[in-house]
Structure formats: structure tokens, C-alpha cells
Amino acid sequence: MAAITKDTIIGDILDIDRTTAPFFLEMGMHCLGCPSARGETLEQACLVHGVSVDELVAKLNAHIEGK
């Protein structure tokens, strides 16, 4: 998989690696099964939840690279 960016769709990340779900739950995004949540970009979700998109992108990429 190419590196995750702020424009990556959440559903795509979860489809590639379900073990990323805790990162979304940690930021307060508890509706991961909702079609609208899965269709959001990381940037959109971070704006709604008041989370740094750059920090989340770094965490997700580190997690996936470390597997």
C-alpha cells in the first residue's frame, strides 16, 4: 500500500488493515461501520473530531510500516 495521506479514505485504510481501527476509536470516532464515516477522508474526520491530521497520518503510517 502507498503511504496514507490526509486525503486517504477511512474505509480504504480499514479494508487494507483492520488493526488500524483502534487509532480511530482513540480519536473518538466510534462509528466506523457507518457508511458516511467510512467514506470520509482522514482530514475530514480529524476536523470533526478536533484531532491533528498530521499526527494521525504519522501514527497510521508507522503502524502499517511496522507490520
C-alpha positions as CSV (number, residue, x, y, z in Angstrom):
1,M,0.0,0.0,0.0
2,A,1.1,3.5,-0.7
3,A,1.6,5.8,2.2
4,I,-1.5,7.1,3.9
5,T,-2.2,10.8,3.4
6,K,-4.7,13.3,4.8
7,D,-6.8,12.6,1.6
8,T,-6.9,8.8,2.1
9,I,-10.5,7.5,2.7
10,I,-11.0,5.9,6.1
11,G,-12.8,2.9,4.6
12,D,-9.8,2.1,2.3
13,I,-7.5,2.2,5.3
14,L,-9.8,-0.2,7.3
15,D,-10.2,-2.5,4.3
16,I,-6.4,-2.8,3.9
17,D,-5.6,-3.2,7.7
18,R,-8.4,-3.7,10.2
19,T,-5.8,-3.3,13.0
20,T,-5.9,0.4,12.4
21,A,-9.4,0.6,13.9
22,P,-8.1,1.4,17.5
23,F,-6.5,4.6,16.1
24,F,-9.9,5.9,15.0
25,L,-11.6,4.8,18.2
26,E,-8.9,6.6,20.2
27,M,-9.7,9.9,18.5
28,G,-13.4,9.5,19.3
29,M,-14.6,8.1,16.0
30,H,-16.8,5.3,17.3
31,C,-19.0,4.9,14.2
32,L,-16.5,3.1,12.0
33,G,-19.2,0.9,10.5
34,C,-21.3,3.8,9.3
35,P,-21.1,4.3,5.6
36,S,-20.6,8.1,5.9
37,A,-17.7,7.6,8.3
38,R,-16.0,5.1,6.1
39,G,-16.4,7.5,3.1
40,E,-14.6,10.4,4.9
41,T,-11.0,11.4,4.3
42,L,-8.7,11.4,7.3
43,E,-8.7,15.2,7.1
44,Q,-12.5,15.5,7.2
45,A,-12.7,13.1,10.2
46,C,-9.9,14.9,12.1
47,L,-11.6,18.3,11.6
48,V,-14.8,17.0,13.0
49,H,-13.1,15.3,16.0
50,G,-10.6,18.1,16.7
51,V,-7.6,15.8,16.1
52,S,-4.3,16.7,14.3
53,V,-4.5,15.1,10.9
54,D,-0.7,15.2,10.6
55,E,-0.3,13.3,13.9
56,L,-2.8,10.6,12.9
57,V,-1.3,10.2,9.5
58,A,2.1,9.7,11.1
59,K,0.7,7.1,13.6
60,L,-1.1,5.2,10.9
61,N,1.9,5.0,8.6
62,A,4.2,4.0,11.4
63,H,1.8,1.2,12.4
64,I,1.4,-0.1,8.9
65,E,5.2,0.1,8.2
66,G,5.9,-1.7,11.4
67,K,3.9,-4.8,10.4
